[in-house]
Amino acid sequence: MRFILAAAALLTFAAPALAAAPTEEQKAEFYEVCVGISQNTELCTCKAEAAMTLIDERFMSVVIASMKGGSPAAADYDAYNTYVAKSNQVCKPNY
């Protein structure tokens, strides 16, 4: 019983909080904005798919706002750069 309680406590502290996944509406908006900027449907399809697994709903809003010309808040800047690097690894392997 002690082992079970200890394991449960460890998992509680080790597991990150589950954030909501981006919505399909956000994915569609991401794709639309991306294509509007790049005219590259293949890249934007890949990046929209990658975003669904790399970031959460809140951060998808940050990314879309940034694509529209905004800047991420200071608290989101490192996470934004990490997201861009990871999505480029997935969608532009030789980048």
C-alpha positions in Angstrom: 0.0 0.0 0.0 2.9 2.4 0.8 4.3 1.7 -2.6 1.0 2.6 -4.4 0.7 5.8 -2.4 4.3 6.8 -3.1 3.9 6.0 -6.8 0.7 8.0 -7.0 2.4 11.0 -5.3 5.4 10.8 -7.6 3.1 10.7 -10.7 1.2 13.7 -9.4 4.4 15.8 -9.2 6.1 14.3 -12.3 3.2 14.6 -14.8 2.6 18.0 -16.4 -0.8 19.5 -16.2 -2.9 18.4 -19.1 -3.7 21.4 -21.2 -6.5 21.5 -23.8 -5.4 20.6 -27.3 -5.8 23.2 -30.0 -9.3 23.2 -31.6 -10.1 22.3 -35.2 -11.1 26.0 -35.7 -7.7 27.1 -34.6 -6.0 24.6 -36.9 -8.1 26.0 -39.8 -7.2 29.6 -38.9 -3.5 28.6 -38.5 -3.6 27.1 -42.0 -5.4 30.0 -43.6 -3.0 32.6 -42.1 0.0 30.5 -43.0 -1.0 30.1 -46.6 -1.8 33.8 -46.8 1.7 34.5 -45.8 3.7 31.8 -47.5 1.5 30.6 -50.4 3.0 27.1 -49.6 0.1 24.7 -49.0 2.3 21.7 -48.4 4.3 23.5 -45.7 1.2 25.0 -44.1 -0.6 21.6 -44.0 2.4 20.1 -42.2 2.8 23.0 -39.8 -0.9 23.0 -38.9 -0.8 19.2 -38.2 2.4 19.6 -36.2 1.0 22.4 -34.1 -1.9 20.1 -33.0 0.6 17.9 -31.2 3.4 20.4 -30.2 1.3 23.1 -28.5 -1.9 23.6 -26.5 -5.0 25.7 -27.2 -3.7 28.8 -25.4 -0.4 28.7 -27.1 -2.0 28.1 -30.5 -3.6 31.6 -30.0 -0.1 33.0 -29.3 1.3 31.5 -32.5 -1.6 32.6 -34.7 -1.4 36.2 -33.3 2.4 36.2 -34.0 1.8 35.0 -37.6 -0.6 37.9 -38.0 2.2 40.3 -37.0 2.0 40.4 -33.2 4.8 39.5 -30.8 4.7 36.8 -28.2 4.6 38.1 -24.6 8.0 38.0 -22.9 6.8 35.0 -20.8 6.1 33.1 -24.1 9.1 34.1 -26.1 11.3 31.1 -25.3 8.4 28.6 -25.8 7.5 30.3 -29.1 11.1 29.9 -30.3 11.1 26.3 -29.2 7.8 25.7 -31.0 9.2 27.2 -34.2 12.3 25.1 -34.1 10.4 21.9 -33.4 7.8 22.5 -36.1 10.7 23.3 -38.6 12.3 20.0 -37.6 9.1 18.2 -38.5 8.2 20.1 -41.6 11.5 21.2 -43.0 13.9 18.4 -42.0 16.9 19.9 -43.8 16.3 23.5 -42.6 
